[in-house]
Amino acid sequence: MRAISSMATRHVLAEMTAAAADAGLGEVEVESVGGVDAEQRIAEGEPFDLVFLADTALKRLSDAGHVDAATVVPLVLSQVAAAVASDSAKPALPAAGVAFDDAEGMRQALRAATRIGYSTGPSGTALVRLIEEWGLREELGDRLVQARPGVPVAASLAAGDVDLGFQQLSELVGQPGVRILGVLPPECAIETVFAGAVATAAADTSGAKRVLAFLTSDEAASIKIRHAFEAPAIR
């Protein structure tokens, strides 16, 4: 089976689909690209069996008839975290707690940063919207540096291109050259639900449904936790 996902879930999906294959559900080849690119490719009719994207993107695709709306299911909840560069080559570990004391602490950190890295996709869009709501967009100006599609903010931090970075916690964990400060304070938290669905162009609809069911099972839960994801709330 063939699947496509955004970069934010590539590691957890790799492990979960491997576990599904071990359970006898068949091999799934997951191509992970920038979320915007993935949505566009599906919308243009490229054939896949499974699609894994932010739930908002899957809603658009289901409304347009590109994925089966009846199969859309939330898989993981991801929080945006803040990070800085580190001299350590050791993989970054999840930070306990929040990155800043409160929203004012985050605003001060943004003002003090020389260059601020943020990602494409829903988390980056939400961060920029928050900055605009705070009236800081003009002040920060070209200090805001958006990573290229498919390029993690962690890479920009490690290379010294930015000195403060914001991305999904799952994307920062395990990356060398960064130190995770923590997730954003509750009053300005940015959370994304990533979901899965069977594409209407699927070559193996029944097989895709079985894999999707496995990814929502208790067997997959420990894998999600290991990759710094949480269980999404039931809606």
Secondary structure as the mmCIF struct_conf table of DSSP 4:
data_model
#
loop_
_struct_conf.conf_type_id
_struct_conf.id
_struct_conf.beg_label_comp_id
_struct_conf.beg_label_asym_id
_struct_conf.beg_label_seq_id
_struct_conf.end_label_comp_id
_struct_conf.end_label_asym_id
_struct_conf.end_label_seq_id
STRN STRN1 ARG A 2 SER A 6
HELX_RH_3T_P HELX_RH_3T_P1 MET A 7 THR A 9
HELX_RH_AL_P HELX_RH_AL_P1 ARG A 10 ASP A 22
TURN_TY1_P TURN_TY1_P1 ALA A 23 GLY A 24
BEND BEND1 LEU A 25 LEU A 25
STRN STRN2 GLU A 29 VAL A 33
HELX_RH_AL_P HELX_RH_AL_P2 GLY A 35 ALA A 43
TURN_TY1_P TURN_TY1_P2 GLU A 44 GLY A 45
BEND BEND2 ASP A 49 ASP A 49
STRN STRN3 LEU A 50 ALA A 54
HELX_RH_AL_P HELX_RH_AL_P3 ASP A 55 ASP A 63
TURN_TY1_P TURN_TY1_P3 ALA A 64 GLY A 65
BEND BEND3 HIS A 66 HIS A 66
STRN STRN4 VAL A 67 VAL A 67
HELX_RH_3T_P HELX_RH_3T_P2 ALA A 69 THR A 71
STRN STRN5 VAL A 73 ALA A 85
BEND BEND4 ASP A 87 ASP A 87
BEND BEND5 LYS A 90 LYS A 90
HELX_LH_PP_P HELX_LH_PP_P1 PRO A 91 ALA A 92
HELX_LH_PP_P HELX_LH_PP_P2 PRO A 94 ALA A 95
BEND BEND6 ALA A 96 GLY A 97
STRN STRN6 VAL A 98 VAL A 98
BEND BEND7 ALA A 99 ASP A 102
HELX_RH_AL_P HELX_RH_AL_P4 ALA A 103 ALA A 112
BEND BEND8 THR A 114 ARG A 115
STRN STRN7 ILE A 116 TYR A 118
BEND BEND9 THR A 120 THR A 120
HELX_RH_AL_P HELX_RH_AL_P5 GLY A 121 GLU A 133
TURN_TY1_P TURN_TY1_P4 TRP A 134 GLY A 135
HELX_RH_AL_P HELX_RH_AL_P6 ARG A 137 LEU A 140
HELX_RH_3T_P HELX_RH_3T_P3 GLY A 141 ARG A 143
STRN STRN8 LEU A 144 GLN A 146
HELX_LH_PP_P HELX_LH_PP_P3 ALA A 147 ARG A 148
TURN_TY1_P TURN_TY1_P5 PRO A 149 GLY A 150
HELX_RH_AL_P HELX_RH_AL_P7 VAL A 153 ALA A 158
TURN_TY1_P TURN_TY1_P6 ALA A 159 GLY A 160
BEND BEND10 ASP A 161 ASP A 161
BEND BEND11 ASP A 163 ASP A 163
STRN STRN9 LEU A 164 GLN A 168
HELX_RH_AL_P HELX_RH_AL_P8 LEU A 169 LEU A 172
TURN_TY1_P TURN_TY1_P7 VAL A 173 GLY A 174
TURN_TY1_P TURN_TY1_P8 PRO A 176 GLY A 177
STRN STRN10 VAL A 178 VAL A 183
HELX_LH_PP_P HELX_LH_PP_P4 LEU A 184 PRO A 185
HELX_RH_3T_P HELX_RH_3T_P4 PRO A 186 CYS A 188
STRN STRN11 GLU A 191 VAL A 198
STRN STRN12 ALA A 199 ALA A 199
TURN_TY1_P TURN_TY1_P9 THR A 200 ALA A 201
BEND BEND12 ALA A 203 ALA A 203
HELX_RH_AL_P HELX_RH_AL_P9 THR A 205 LEU A 215
TURN_TY1_P TURN_TY1_P10 THR A 216 THR A 216
BEND BEND13 SER A 217 SER A 217
HELX_RH_AL_P HELX_RH_AL_P10 ASP A 218 ARG A 226
TURN_TY1_P TURN_TY1_P11 HIS A 227 ALA A 228
STRN STRN13 GLU A 230 GLU A 230
HELX_LH_PP_P HELX_LH_PP_P5 ALA A 231 ILE A 234
#
